[in-house]
């Protein structure tokens, strides 16, 4: 699993002697992001490109639980560690609940992270992980929606690192932000909490049971909400 990561590091000329990812810096970045996430609304619409070069939006995640993580493929160690951790966590949660959780990796380095490179990268961690990239403006927009901090370090156009938040975002089948997990959350903790949130969601949706297509269920709920909104809008006109 680390073969690809080491190859990327060598290609970028990144060494541990020069990298700027100190523990203190990472703690400051993540603490700041966690504070903001805890105080503000999180998430929203986005339109990006997946690892196959196809359009991918937040709507493609409706109907399933998802864990989103922002990082970059040239990341020396933090991103690989975090992605391995969360892959282990969702495998455990899925065994406990019978409900699949979609892993999503969003690049904060669109300058280098092409769909092809991301495709090779994400398959190292989980067979169902989706990798996303996009234009600088689109990455900036989705990062802002999720209160993600990131900043390119270094002057080179090709040999640089990116400081970024270390946070995993749990999204519900209805596309709503549920909670987040920081670097200090280990795989067992994430698995336990994700499983609990799944159980809570199940209790709030009595028609749901294990094995049912929750994507269809969420779509039906959205359709019902749309019909109700249309009826409400038509009511004043009918009264005239």
TAGI-V979137 format. One record per helix or strand of 2 or more residues. SS is the DSSP state (~ for helix, > for strand). FROM is the first residue (numbers start at 0). TO is the last residue. If there is no record, write none. Layout:
BEGIN
SS,FROM,TO  SS,FROM,TO
END
This chain:
BEGIN
~,1,11  ~,22,38  >,46,49  >,54,56  ~,57,60  >,64,70  ~,77,96  >,100,106  ~,114,121  >,129,132  ~,135,144  >,149,152  >,160,163  >,166,170  >,176,181  ~,186,203  ~,213,238
END
